Amino acid sequence: MKCKTITSWLGVMVVGLIIQACNQHSGGGTVSVDPTLFYEDALVGDIAEELCTLSGGTETICYRITVKSTPVDHQAVPWCPETISDGDKAGGIWPDGGKINNVDGAFIKNLEAFYSDDQWKLYRDDGSVRVTDSKEACVAARPNVDEDYQNFCVQCLLSYLEKGMVNTHIIPIKPVQQTKPRQIARTSGGLALNGVNFDPPAPTNAILSARTLTPFDDCGGHIHLNHGYHYHAHTGCLTEVAQEDTHSLMIGHALEGFSLHARLEEQSAEESSLDECRGHSNETRGYHYHVTDPGSNSFINCFQRSMGARLKEMGKGRPVMPHQQTIEGDRVAPLVRVRENPEDRMMKQSKNLIVHNLIYNLA
């Protein structure tokens, strides 16, 4: 797996400090984010270091990682079977009751009994399944859905996504302590090494209220038109990094910088010392998380540290929230527009980064 190198546009005078920061480990032995582990084909441009403000208000240095909105290491289909006779390879999976259910033809046919509701019928009299077949129809997975799209198996295709859609993530190089755990609400839980979001739980109650299904594929992902392909469960088919010991495989990073690992150790046993966020510490990698069972429709329960919240335009201090971007020609549309002399701005940036690196290395 080839990986991108980190580049900096801040000038020669801070290169040494940047290299030192890249190799830095945070307190307590926690290993900092290793940008070389991200799948090269998932990245849009090089991973950059920038000043940022975390959710708790701390100013530090973060990685800005811009990735594609589609998986690059596995296929993302299928989601819905075409008929009630189709086998388990024809559809995806659906979490319910803490378990993963195969969305095959038999599951679609049995939904009335499964949910004890005689209003369920996602198939026609000829046995064909009602599957959304357009970009407009795939928005059916929402509350108060139009009656025309109730009782549908909803699937959004990669071809429906805006051409060139990418996502930018802000992850602190060094995790910063906060006073209490922060619950995960609508915030992305983290980033897989293949560039795909680990999203918060899918709103299954709202989806089911319209008697619709929005299955995940066998890799635990599906598509939202506003932010692309994303995961709601870890099923073991994405890029993973083996550990030198028998510890479970690394699959990505939480947004506050800690590594995310598969649920089970090599001996197929779940770690017994996890805290309320599903994290714990060991001598090799410090604090880190283990994702939960795929049937739970989630990954971790909360954040133990402050996550990357916003970038700062160096020299002005104006906060800029990270957001979805699009590709303009051969480059990514910038998060910040520069309105001052480039040479003056470079000098300000260099001075600011030197100060922040000195603070960072003393922390």
Legacy VTK file of the C-alpha trace (Angstrom):
# vtk DataFile Version 3.0
C-alpha trace
ASCII
DATASET POLYDATA
POINTS 363 float
0.000 0.000 0.000
1.581 3.232 -1.140
1.042 6.243 1.071
1.151 9.995 0.677
3.878 12.067 2.256
3.138 15.129 4.359
3.954 18.409 2.680
3.987 21.896 4.111
3.450 25.209 2.422
4.845 27.184 5.347
8.451 27.505 4.173
11.873 26.073 4.777
12.344 27.783 8.145
9.758 25.529 9.869
10.416 22.202 8.135
12.476 20.893 11.053
9.744 21.718 13.533
7.106 20.074 11.376
9.126 16.853 11.133
9.590 16.883 14.902
5.851 17.373 15.440
5.032 14.540 13.024
7.078 12.101 15.092
5.806 13.371 18.433
3.841 11.134 20.789
1.293 12.521 23.179
1.389 12.173 26.941
0.858 8.800 28.565
2.446 6.909 25.686
-0.462 7.474 23.314
0.728 7.167 19.726
-0.034 10.176 17.546
-1.780 9.893 14.198
0.438 8.242 11.586
-0.552 9.874 8.276
1.421 7.340 6.247
-1.130 4.651 7.094
-3.929 6.262 5.098
-4.671 4.658 1.776
-3.024 6.788 -0.909
-5.814 6.385 -3.450
-8.309 7.785 -0.929
-6.462 11.071 -0.436
-7.074 14.229 -2.425
-3.787 16.069 -2.224
-1.248 15.696 0.564
-2.065 15.626 4.259
-1.280 19.082 5.642
-0.541 20.489 9.107
-2.422 23.605 10.156
-3.246 25.560 13.283
-6.652 24.593 14.641
-8.989 25.149 17.567
-10.352 22.010 19.231
-13.871 21.499 20.518
-12.730 22.368 24.046
-11.148 25.649 22.908
-7.499 24.533 22.875
-5.382 25.881 20.028
-2.965 23.293 18.658
-1.783 21.742 15.392
-4.033 19.419 13.398
-3.792 17.314 10.309
-6.102 18.453 7.545
-7.020 15.305 5.616
-9.088 15.612 2.450
-10.502 12.373 1.121
-12.805 11.120 -1.590
-16.438 10.421 -0.751
-16.311 6.846 -2.078
-14.486 3.695 -0.903
-11.335 2.823 -2.835
-10.545 -0.620 -1.437
-13.845 -2.461 -1.829
-17.072 -2.356 -3.817
-20.122 -0.644 -2.361
-22.984 -2.785 -3.714
-25.519 -4.314 -3.489
-27.990 -2.993 -0.922
-31.448 -4.211 -1.942
-32.454 -7.539 -3.493
-34.524 -7.409 -6.663
-37.029 -10.141 -5.768
-38.232 -11.976 -2.676
-36.584 -15.102 -4.081
-33.056 -13.650 -4.094
-30.431 -15.135 -1.786
-28.219 -13.466 0.813
-25.668 -12.249 -1.774
-28.287 -10.078 -3.492
-28.671 -7.532 -0.700
-26.856 -5.908 2.173
-27.353 -6.001 5.940
-29.665 -4.291 8.423
-29.078 -3.837 12.203
-31.936 -4.529 14.572
-32.059 -5.722 18.149
-28.291 -5.725 18.388
-27.967 -8.184 15.538
-27.100 -7.992 11.858
-29.779 -9.307 9.514
-29.107 -10.279 5.899
-31.371 -8.263 3.619
-32.195 -11.089 1.232
-35.498 -11.850 -0.454
-36.762 -13.878 2.501
-36.069 -11.002 4.926
-37.972 -8.555 2.711
-40.889 -10.990 2.448
-40.966 -11.532 6.223
-40.886 -7.863 7.349
-44.577 -7.906 8.335
-43.869 -10.629 10.894
-40.417 -9.314 11.811
-41.844 -5.952 12.913
-45.304 -7.266 13.908
-46.910 -4.732 11.585
-49.216 -5.767 8.739
-48.557 -2.453 6.934
-45.131 -3.655 5.827
-44.881 -4.842 2.221
-41.767 -3.854 0.296
-42.611 -6.105 -2.653
-45.190 -6.282 -5.401
-47.610 -9.104 -6.111
-45.231 -10.498 -8.733
-42.479 -10.834 -6.104
-40.345 -7.918 -7.282
-38.991 -5.661 -4.540
-39.811 -1.954 -4.536
-36.336 -0.434 -4.840
-35.631 3.267 -5.350
-34.146 3.699 -8.816
-33.201 7.380 -9.090
-31.340 10.133 -7.270
-34.642 11.839 -6.450
-36.179 8.652 -5.071
-33.281 7.794 -2.773
-34.158 10.735 -0.503
-37.062 8.564 0.671
-35.008 7.569 3.729
-36.194 10.399 5.957
-39.102 11.152 8.328
-42.402 12.280 6.795
-41.503 10.654 3.507
-43.948 11.120 0.669
-46.495 8.299 0.530
-45.245 7.385 -2.933
-41.997 6.148 -1.395
-43.256 4.386 1.712
-42.674 0.637 1.725
-39.509 0.906 -0.365
-36.056 -0.556 -0.044
-33.931 2.566 -0.391
-30.538 2.512 -2.065
-28.497 5.479 -3.219
-25.861 4.677 -5.833
-22.358 6.044 -6.197
-23.375 7.492 -9.539
-25.826 9.807 -7.740
-23.051 11.632 -5.905
-21.896 15.012 -7.115
-18.868 14.606 -9.326
-15.704 15.457 -7.469
-17.298 15.452 -3.995
-14.680 15.213 -1.238
-14.666 15.535 2.550
-12.161 17.304 4.776
-11.358 16.084 8.297
-9.506 17.981 11.006
-7.674 15.626 13.426
-5.336 16.897 16.169
-1.837 15.451 15.967
-1.787 15.215 19.740
-5.032 14.354 21.613
-5.985 16.945 24.240
-7.640 16.058 27.549
-11.144 17.351 28.254
-12.950 17.481 31.602
-15.500 14.807 30.792
-16.366 12.471 27.896
-18.242 14.038 25.023
-21.180 12.109 23.626
-21.314 11.419 19.900
-24.471 12.903 18.443
-24.479 13.896 14.783
-20.698 14.192 14.605
-18.643 11.750 12.593
-16.950 9.318 14.940
-13.763 8.980 12.968
-12.004 8.194 9.738
-11.111 4.790 8.308
-7.681 4.286 6.774
-9.399 4.058 3.392
-10.767 7.601 3.845
-14.383 6.696 4.636
-16.271 8.274 7.568
-17.239 6.290 10.642
-20.626 7.939 11.109
-22.841 8.131 14.214
-25.753 5.673 14.442
-28.143 5.710 11.508
-31.595 7.100 12.499
-33.239 3.702 12.169
-36.402 4.683 14.078
-37.097 7.527 11.645
-36.366 5.274 8.684
-38.627 2.501 9.948
-41.433 4.960 10.740
-41.977 5.336 6.990
-41.763 1.545 6.569
-38.602 1.869 4.543
-35.246 0.154 4.797
-31.883 1.716 3.960
-29.613 -1.329 4.156
-25.857 -1.162 4.652
-23.713 -3.087 2.227
-21.701 -6.045 3.528
-18.959 -3.626 4.602
-21.378 -1.703 6.835
-21.740 1.345 4.581
-24.269 3.185 2.471
-24.633 6.552 0.764
-26.012 9.895 1.839
-26.270 12.415 -0.969
-24.905 15.263 1.175
-21.677 13.644 2.343
-21.146 10.519 0.294
-20.441 6.940 1.281
-19.971 6.261 5.005
-19.934 3.422 7.539
-22.389 2.638 10.334
-20.809 -0.698 11.265
-17.454 -2.420 11.116
-17.763 -5.827 9.489
-14.105 -6.522 8.774
-13.744 -5.851 5.052
-11.994 -2.453 4.967
-8.281 -1.642 5.082
-6.752 -2.729 8.396
-3.272 -2.644 9.913
-1.949 -5.685 11.757
-0.301 -5.083 15.141
3.041 -6.533 16.207
1.434 -8.149 19.243
-1.854 -10.070 19.324
-3.847 -6.872 19.679
-6.822 -6.350 17.379
-6.280 -4.726 13.994
-6.189 -0.954 13.612
-8.896 0.370 11.284
-8.613 4.166 11.568
-8.682 7.124 13.939
-11.300 8.818 16.057
-11.598 12.519 15.291
-9.685 13.492 18.435
-6.651 11.523 17.328
-6.811 8.173 19.114
-6.539 5.002 17.074
-9.597 2.876 16.375
-9.269 -0.899 16.483
-11.449 -3.845 15.612
-13.670 -5.199 18.346
-11.960 -8.541 18.935
-8.397 -9.593 19.664
-6.754 -12.309 17.601
-8.009 -14.843 20.146
-11.581 -13.697 19.297
-12.025 -12.309 22.806
-13.350 -8.826 23.530
-11.223 -6.578 25.718
-12.672 -6.580 29.242
-11.273 -3.244 30.492
-13.072 -0.830 28.157
-14.451 2.398 29.645
-17.809 3.994 28.833
-16.476 5.287 25.514
-15.092 1.827 24.565
-11.501 2.886 25.154
-8.629 1.683 27.328
-4.839 1.975 27.597
-1.929 -0.414 27.248
1.833 -0.015 27.229
2.230 -0.426 23.474
-0.216 2.159 22.133
-1.504 4.125 25.121
-5.181 5.089 25.060
-7.202 3.825 22.083
-10.679 2.593 21.167
-12.254 -0.716 20.188
-15.353 -0.513 18.004
-18.485 -2.306 19.094
-20.477 -5.130 17.531
-21.785 -4.299 14.014
-25.351 -5.033 15.094
-25.280 -2.020 17.414
-25.341 0.469 14.498
-22.402 2.354 16.044
-18.623 2.351 16.638
-17.715 4.039 19.919
-19.961 5.639 22.541
-18.201 8.938 23.232
-14.982 10.935 22.855
-12.504 11.084 25.735
-10.574 14.047 24.300
-11.309 17.260 22.412
-11.698 16.706 18.694
-10.585 18.932 15.858
-13.304 21.531 15.480
-12.077 24.277 13.187
-9.126 25.632 11.296
-7.697 29.099 11.755
-6.612 31.310 8.940
-3.092 32.023 10.148
-2.317 35.703 10.638
-6.008 36.622 10.952
-7.333 34.161 13.517
-10.695 33.847 11.790
-12.205 30.392 12.501
-13.268 28.362 9.506
-15.383 25.259 10.012
-14.271 22.194 8.037
-16.834 21.198 5.453
-17.472 19.261 2.314
-15.633 20.474 -0.747
-15.585 19.835 -4.458
-12.719 19.368 -6.845
-12.115 22.297 -9.182
-10.093 21.058 -12.120
-6.981 19.429 -10.682
-7.202 20.975 -7.231
-9.486 21.059 -4.220
-11.470 24.224 -3.620
-9.767 25.922 -0.622
-11.361 26.218 2.787
-9.884 29.699 3.213
-9.574 32.524 0.730
-6.378 34.559 1.080
-6.821 38.321 0.790
-3.412 39.600 1.893
0.042 39.781 0.372
1.316 36.185 0.074
4.832 37.043 1.312
3.498 38.858 4.388
1.122 36.009 5.067
3.933 33.434 4.778
6.013 35.270 7.379
3.076 35.496 9.793
2.316 31.808 9.336
5.920 30.780 9.926
6.164 32.826 13.142
2.846 31.501 14.417
3.752 27.883 13.728
7.133 28.243 15.465
5.392 29.523 18.603
2.764 26.797 18.512
5.330 24.064 17.946
7.348 25.280 20.931
4.203 25.126 23.085
3.305 21.754 21.577
6.704 20.208 22.306
6.687 21.456 25.898
3.186 20.127 26.603
LINES 1 364
363 0 1 2 3 4 5 6 7 8 9 10 11 12 13 14 15 16 17 18 19 20 21 22 23 24 25 26 27 28 29 30 31 32 33 34 35 36 37 38 39 40 41 42 43 44 45 46 47 48 49 50 51 52 53 54 55 56 57 58 59 60 61 62 63 64 65 66 67 68 69 70 71 72 73 74 75 76 77 78 79 80 81 82 83 84 85 86 87 88 89 90 91 92 93 94 95 96 97 98 99 100 101 102 103 104 105 106 107 108 109 110 111 112 113 114 115 116 117 118 119 120 121 122 123 124 125 126 127 128 129 130 131 132 133 134 135 136 137 138 139 140 141 142 143 144 145 146 147 148 149 150 151 152 153 154 155 156 157 158 159 160 161 162 163 164 165 166 167 168 169 170 171 172 173 174 175 176 177 178 179 180 181 182 183 184 185 186 187 188 189 190 191 192 193 194 195 196 197 198 199 200 201 202 203 204 205 206 207 208 209 210 211 212 213 214 215 216 217 218 219 220 221 222 223 224 225 226 227 228 229 230 231 232 233 234 235 236 237 238 239 240 241 242 243 244 245 246 247 248 249 250 251 252 253 254 255 256 257 258 259 260 261 262 263 264 265 266 267 268 269 270 271 272 273 274 275 276 277 278 279 280 281 282 283 284 285 286 287 288 289 290 291 292 293 294 295 296 297 298 299 300 301 302 303 304 305 306 307 308 309 310 311 312 313 314 315 316 317 318 319 320 321 322 323 324 325 326 327 328 329 330 331 332 333 334 335 336 337 338 339 340 341 342 343 344 345 346 347 348 349 350 351 352 353 354 355 356 357 358 359 360 361 362
